[in-house]
């Protein structure tokens, strides 16, 4: 009899897309509460942290220069400028979470 080693789990990425006011945040919060294997995506931003926000929990707060370098290197799955600040979803962060077996939403 041979024993096999279980395959490590490669996480998945889930995207919730809907118009404003459709209930995306409510759905995401319900999913996060019901399945502790889910990891909420962490966006990068160039804006300053607001009161109570923590780097690495609420956003990855980076300089404009770092953001533009990551963007030029193709590290963002998506990015946008909103009210003069840059926001983006880091490909390397998402892939790192998935390689650790997390499903990212």
N, C-alpha and C positions, 0 to 999 in steps of 0.2 A: 504494500500500500504506500502510495506517495502522498505527501502533503503539499498542497500548493499554497503559495503566498498570495493573500488577497491583493488585488490591484488597488493602487492608491486612487482615490477619487479626484477627478479633475472637475473643479467647479464650473458652473455655467453663469452666463450673464443674462439678466432679465431686464428688458426695457419697458417702462410704462409710459406710453405716449397718448395724450388726449388733450383736448382744448382746455383752456383756463376755466376753472370752476366745475370740471367734470368729476372731481373726486379722486384725483391721482394721489394726493397726500394721504387721504383717508385710507385708500386701498393699500398703499405702501406701509403705513403704520400698522394696519391690521395684519398684513403679511409678516412684518418684522416681529410682531407680538406672538404670532401663531407658530413661527418656524425660526428657532434660534440658530439655525445653520445659515440663515440669510445675513448678508453683510451689506449695509447701506453704502453706496458709492460715495467716495470722498472727492469733492470737486476742488480744483485749484482756483485761486482767485488772487488778483492783485490789490483788491480793496483792503482797507484796514479792518482788523477785527472789531466787531461791535461789543458792547458791554456783555460779559458773560460767555462770549465765544472763545473756544480754545483751538489752537492750531493742532491739527491732526484728529480732532473730534468733529468739529463743525465744518471746517474747510482746511485745505492746505494753503496757508497764506504765504505767497511768494512775491518776489519783486517783479516788476515789469520786465526787467532784463532777463531774469530766469524764465519767466513765462514765454517770452519771445524766443529764447534759445530752445526751450522744449518744443515750441510750436514749429520752429525751423527744422528740428530733428524729427518731426513727425510723431511726437509722443502723445498728441491729443487725439482722442477718438472724435471729439467735437469741441468746438470753442466758439465763444461769442463775446462781443463787447456790449455791456449793459451799463448805461449811465456813466460812461467813461472808464469803467473797470472791466478787466478781462476775466473770463471764467472758462474753464476747460475741464474735461474728463481725461485723466492721465491713463494712457494705454498701459504703461509699465505698472502702475498701481493696480489696475484692474487685473492684468495678467498675473501679477504676484499673488493677489488674493485667490484667484482661481487655481493657481498652482498649489496653494496651501489647502485646497479642498473647499473653499468657501463659494457659495452661490452669491453673486453680487447683483443687487437690484438698484 
